[in-house]
Amino acid sequence: MTRREFREHTAKLIFIFEFYPKDEWIEQFKFYVDYAEIKEDDREVLRQRVLAIEDKKEEIDSLIDNASKKWRINRISRTDLMLLRVAVYEIKFDTEVPDKVAINEAVELAKIYGGDESPAFVNGVLAKFM
């Protein structure tokens, strides 16, 4: 799977997990990877990434909250928030992903999944991490 597909699946799973208690995440993960027909080789890496983001969600959300001064975390759309969480994780905790790539990919996904203002909003928040 490409890096973009990996990010996209990661963001979708982060979004899905928002609606389920933690004890149902494994079951939801299995449903998703089966439905999305993700190869066995990619499933474990994807699972590890999603759980790593979930593990650091409180810290990531605090960083997002500080960067989006006019928008408190509870006012950000869930779609934009899922993309921000993935990008902030990559910027702060994944040394293999250049910051500009993480930002660009989040903006591109915001064009697909977000509203009209999402790409600019996501870019504006993430630009504060540069």
Steps between C-alpha positions, in 0.01 A plus 500: 500500500622849426583750777192703404275194521660417835422852630149483363428167669658626821280810499187300429573264788569794734161636393325166557654455845345831608159332497586182691624419849860382519400139566338486153794641304651162409169378363447825306855479366435147373173605335671792332806318364282218370260745334784709355675181386829599657775246444613292796852645476367855548252430779745479789686817403169681465378369835820612671477849350135550595560380855810721530293803402222401739758452776628855448159652421486713813841652428421541129167667578673739737746597225213550255306702756799731556557542126136576420451794734165609358359146483491287813545129438133428570397744221717345228312268266578135559618466144750783532602374842579149375723646229669735746566215743672290236709794376598622847603146593720486190649843569570445870563127533589347162855593399466327162237740366616851405278766656414655162385162370278444805342843451456464126341157534260622770395793280448270200285264708307800637411588139348155462334445838453844652277796430577799282705670772676184620816515287575858607417427863713184514787679326475797736507288813784279379705794376541604863707184557759607242 
